[in-house]
């Protein structure tokens, strides 16, 4: 059975849109991973080097921790929304492939407008719609592992700050000289 001719343009558009959204998602991930890595490295160098007063070192470490935490929050929000946009494109492709009657006629004529309407929805509304249509769109193994990555960076930040503070106070007050 051949697919209807009018869907050919829509399929191509949705496939290109999905690829574009996925490229944006990967670019954002790369930017955040690089920025977190650089910030962690600089913060740890400041703490481990230990030149200066302990309070100023703690201030610099906390400054970097604050910047890292802000980037962490941005990372989670931006990538989660971008993941949902990619899933939306996949959902629309599935609908077109299955000749799903739930695909509105307006979606066939104005796919860009439909996508922009999708982006204006809340995260919960997006997840609900995706789960109703195809729950597997939100549960890939890769997505689950990538969603943990920011938490790993946060753990490194917290452990690094704790270790750095211990190093500073050890150098200042010689608590752990017996080691």
C-alpha positions as a Markdown table, in Angstrom:
| # | Residue | x | y | z |
|---|---|---|---|---|
| 1 | Unk | 0.0 | 0.0 | 0.0 |
| 2 | Unk | 1.4 | 3.4 | -1.0 |
| 3 | Unk | 1.4 | 6.3 | 1.3 |
| 4 | Unk | -0.7 | 9.3 | 0.4 |
| 5 | Unk | 1.1 | 11.8 | -1.8 |
| 6 | Unk | 0.2 | 14.8 | 0.5 |
| 7 | Unk | 2.0 | 13.2 | 3.4 |
| 8 | Unk | 5.3 | 13.0 | 1.6 |
| 9 | Unk | 6.1 | 16.7 | 2.2 |
| 10 | Unk | 5.0 | 16.4 | 5.8 |
| 11 | Unk | 7.2 | 13.3 | 6.4 |
| 12 | Unk | 10.2 | 15.0 | 4.9 |
| 13 | Unk | 9.6 | 18.2 | 6.9 |
| 14 | Unk | 9.1 | 16.2 | 10.2 |
| 15 | Unk | 12.2 | 14.1 | 9.5 |
| 16 | Unk | 14.3 | 17.2 | 8.9 |
| 17 | Unk | 12.8 | 18.9 | 11.9 |
| 18 | Unk | 13.6 | 15.9 | 14.1 |
| 19 | Unk | 17.2 | 15.8 | 12.8 |
| 20 | Unk | 17.6 | 19.5 | 13.4 |
| 21 | Unk | 16.1 | 19.3 | 17.0 |
| 22 | Unk | 18.4 | 16.3 | 17.7 |
| 23 | Unk | 21.4 | 18.2 | 16.5 |
| 24 | Unk | 20.5 | 21.1 | 18.7 |
| 25 | Unk | 20.1 | 18.8 | 21.7 |
| 26 | Unk | 23.5 | 17.2 | 21.1 |
| 27 | Unk | 25.1 | 20.7 | 20.7 |
| 28 | Unk | 23.6 | 21.9 | 24.0 |
| 29 | Unk | 24.8 | 18.8 | 25.7 |
| 30 | Unk | 28.3 | 19.3 | 24.4 |
| 31 | Unk | 28.4 | 23.0 | 25.5 |
| 32 | Unk | 27.2 | 22.1 | 29.0 |
| 33 | Unk | 29.6 | 19.2 | 29.4 |
| 34 | Unk | 32.5 | 21.3 | 28.3 |
| 35 | Unk | 31.5 | 24.3 | 30.5 |
| 36 | Unk | 31.0 | 22.1 | 33.5 |
| 37 | Unk | 34.4 | 20.3 | 32.9 |
| 38 | Unk | 36.2 | 23.6 | 32.6 |
| 39 | Unk | 34.6 | 25.1 | 35.7 |
| 40 | Unk | 35.2 | 22.1 | 37.8 |
| 41 | Unk | 38.9 | 22.0 | 36.7 |
| 42 | Unk | 39.5 | 25.7 | 37.5 |
| 43 | Unk | 37.7 | 25.5 | 40.9 |
| 44 | Unk | 39.7 | 22.4 | 41.9 |
| 45 | Unk | 43.0 | 24.0 | 40.8 |
| 46 | Unk | 42.2 | 27.1 | 42.9 |
| 47 | Unk | 41.4 | 24.9 | 45.9 |
| 48 | Unk | 44.2 | 22.4 | 45.6 |
| 49 | Unk | 46.8 | 25.1 | 44.9 |
| 50 | Unk | 45.8 | 26.8 | 48.1 |
| 51 | Unk | 47.7 | 30.1 | 47.6 |
| 52 | Unk | 46.0 | 32.8 | 49.5 |
| 53 | Unk | 43.8 | 33.1 | 52.6 |
| 54 | Unk | 41.4 | 30.2 | 53.2 |
| 55 | Unk | 38.4 | 32.5 | 53.2 |
| 56 | Unk | 39.2 | 33.9 | 49.8 |
| 57 | Unk | 39.8 | 30.4 | 48.4 |
| 58 | Unk | 36.4 | 29.3 | 49.8 |
| 59 | Unk | 34.9 | 32.4 | 48.2 |
| 60 | Unk | 36.3 | 31.5 | 44.8 |
| 61 | Unk | 35.3 | 27.9 | 45.1 |
| 62 | Unk | 31.8 | 28.9 | 46.1 |
| 63 | Unk | 31.7 | 31.4 | 43.2 |
| 64 | Unk | 32.6 | 28.6 | 40.8 |
| 65 | Unk | 30.1 | 26.3 | 42.5 |
| 66 | Unk | 27.4 | 28.9 | 42.1 |
| 67 | Unk | 28.1 | 29.3 | 38.4 |
| 68 | Unk | 28.3 | 25.5 | 38.0 |
| 69 | Unk | 24.9 | 25.2 | 39.8 |
| 70 | Unk | 23.3 | 27.8 | 37.6 |
| 71 | Unk | 24.6 | 26.0 | 34.5 |
| 72 | Unk | 23.4 | 22.7 | 36.0 |
| 73 | Unk | 19.8 | 24.1 | 36.3 |
| 74 | Unk | 20.0 | 25.6 | 32.7 |
| 75 | Unk | 21.4 | 22.3 | 31.4 |
| 76 | Unk | 18.5 | 20.3 | 32.9 |
| 77 | Unk | 15.8 | 22.7 | 31.7 |
| 78 | Unk | 17.1 | 23.2 | 28.2 |
| 79 | Unk | 18.0 | 19.6 | 27.4 |
| 80 | Unk | 14.8 | 18.3 | 28.8 |
| 81 | Unk | 12.7 | 20.6 | 26.7 |
| 82 | Unk | 14.8 | 19.8 | 23.6 |
| 83 | Unk | 14.4 | 16.1 | 24.3 |
| 84 | Unk | 10.6 | 16.6 | 24.3 |
| 85 | Unk | 10.8 | 18.5 | 21.1 |
| 86 | Unk | 12.7 | 15.6 | 19.5 |
| 87 | Unk | 10.1 | 13.2 | 20.8 |
| 88 | Unk | 7.3 | 15.3 | 19.4 |
| 89 | Unk | 8.8 | 15.1 | 16.0 |
| 90 | Unk | 9.2 | 11.3 | 16.4 |
| 91 | Unk | 5.6 | 11.1 | 17.6 |
| 92 | Unk | 4.4 | 13.0 | 14.5 |
| 93 | Unk | 6.4 | 10.8 | 12.2 |
| 94 | Unk | 4.8 | 7.7 | 13.8 |
| 95 | Unk | 1.4 | 9.3 | 13.3 |
| 96 | Unk | 2.0 | 9.9 | 9.7 |
| 97 | Unk | 3.5 | 6.5 | 9.1 |
| 98 | Unk | 0.5 | 4.8 | 10.7 |
| 99 | Unk | -2.0 | 7.1 | 8.9 |
| 100 | Unk | -3.3 | 7.9 | 12.4 |
| 101 | Unk | -6.6 | 9.6 | 12.4 |
| 102 | Unk | -5.6 | 11.7 | 15.5 |
| 103 | Unk | -3.3 | 13.7 | 13.2 |
| 104 | Unk | -5.4 | 16.8 | 12.7 |
| 105 | Unk | -5.9 | 18.1 | 9.1 |
| 106 | Unk | -4.4 | 21.4 | 10.2 |
| 107 | Unk | -1.2 | 19.5 | 11.2 |
| 108 | Unk | -0.9 | 18.3 | 7.6 |
| 109 | Unk | -1.1 | 21.9 | 6.3 |
| 110 | Unk | 0.8 | 23.8 | 8.9 |
| 111 | Unk | 3.4 | 21.5 | 10.6 |
| 112 | Unk | 5.6 | 24.5 | 11.7 |
| 113 | Unk | 2.7 | 26.2 | 13.5 |
| 114 | Unk | 1.8 | 22.9 | 15.2 |
| 115 | Unk | 5.4 | 22.5 | 16.3 |
| 116 | Unk | 5.4 | 26.1 | 17.7 |
| 117 | Unk | 2.2 | 25.4 | 19.6 |
| 118 | Unk | 3.8 | 22.2 | 21.0 |
| 119 | Unk | 6.8 | 24.2 | 22.3 |
| 120 | Unk | 4.5 | 26.6 | 24.2 |
| 121 | Unk | 3.0 | 23.7 | 26.2 |
| 122 | Unk | 4.3 | 23.0 | 29.7 |
| 123 | Unk | 6.7 | 20.1 | 30.2 |
| 124 | Unk | 4.0 | 18.1 | 32.0 |
| 125 | Unk | 1.5 | 18.6 | 29.2 |
| 126 | Unk | 4.1 | 17.5 | 26.7 |
| 127 | Unk | 5.0 | 14.4 | 28.7 |
| 128 | Unk | 1.3 | 13.5 | 29.1 |
| 129 | Unk | 0.6 | 13.8 | 25.4 |
| 130 | Unk | 3.7 | 11.7 | 24.5 |
| 131 | Unk | 2.7 | 9.1 | 27.0 |
| 132 | Unk | -0.8 | 8.8 | 25.6 |
| 133 | Unk | 0.4 | 8.3 | 22.1 |
| 134 | Unk | 3.6 | 6.2 | 22.5 |
| 135 | Unk | 5.1 | 5.8 | 26.0 |
| 136 | Unk | 8.3 | 4.3 | 24.6 |
| 137 | Unk | 9.2 | 7.7 | 23.2 |
| 138 | Unk | 10.2 | 8.8 | 26.7 |
| 139 | Unk | 11.9 | 5.7 | 27.9 |
| 140 | Unk | 14.9 | 5.0 | 25.8 |
| 141 | Unk | 18.0 | 3.6 | 27.6 |
| 142 | Unk | 20.2 | 6.3 | 26.1 |
| 143 | Unk | 17.9 | 9.1 | 27.3 |
| 144 | Unk | 17.8 | 7.6 | 30.8 |
| 145 | Unk | 21.7 | 7.5 | 30.9 |
| 146 | Unk | 22.1 | 11.0 | 29.5 |
| 147 | Unk | 19.6 | 12.4 | 32.0 |
| 148 | Unk | 21.8 | 11.1 | 34.8 |
| 149 | Unk | 24.9 | 12.9 | 33.5 |
| 150 | Unk | 24.1 | 16.3 | 35.0 |
| 151 | Unk | 23.6 | 14.6 | 38.4 |
| 152 | Unk | 27.1 | 13.1 | 38.1 |
| 153 | Unk | 28.6 | 16.5 | 37.5 |
| 154 | Unk | 26.7 | 17.9 | 40.5 |
| 155 | Unk | 28.1 | 15.0 | 42.6 |
| 156 | Unk | 31.6 | 15.9 | 41.4 |
| 157 | Unk | 31.0 | 19.5 | 42.4 |
| 158 | Unk | 29.8 | 18.6 | 45.9 |
| 159 | Unk | 32.6 | 16.2 | 46.5 |
| 160 | Unk | 35.2 | 18.6 | 45.1 |
| 161 | Unk | 34.1 | 21.4 | 47.3 |
| 162 | Unk | 34.1 | 19.2 | 50.4 |
| 163 | Unk | 37.6 | 17.8 | 49.6 |
| 164 | Unk | 38.8 | 21.4 | 48.8 |
| 165 | Unk | 37.6 | 22.7 | 52.1 |
| 166 | Unk | 39.2 | 19.9 | 53.9 |
| 167 | Unk | 42.5 | 20.6 | 52.1 |
| 168 | Unk | 42.3 | 24.3 | 52.9 |
| 169 | Unk | 41.6 | 23.8 | 56.6 |
| 170 | Unk | 44.2 | 21.1 | 56.8 |
| 171 | Unk | 46.8 | 23.5 | 55.4 |
| 172 | Unk | 45.6 | 26.2 | 57.7 |
| 173 | Unk | 45.1 | 24.3 | 61.0 |
| 174 | Unk | 47.0 | 21.1 | 60.3 |
| 175 | Unk | 44.1 | 18.8 | 61.3 |
| 176 | Unk | 45.3 | 15.8 | 59.4 |
| 177 | Unk | 49.0 | 16.0 | 59.8 |
| 178 | Unk | 49.0 | 12.5 | 61.2 |
| 179 | Unk | 48.0 | 11.0 | 57.9 |
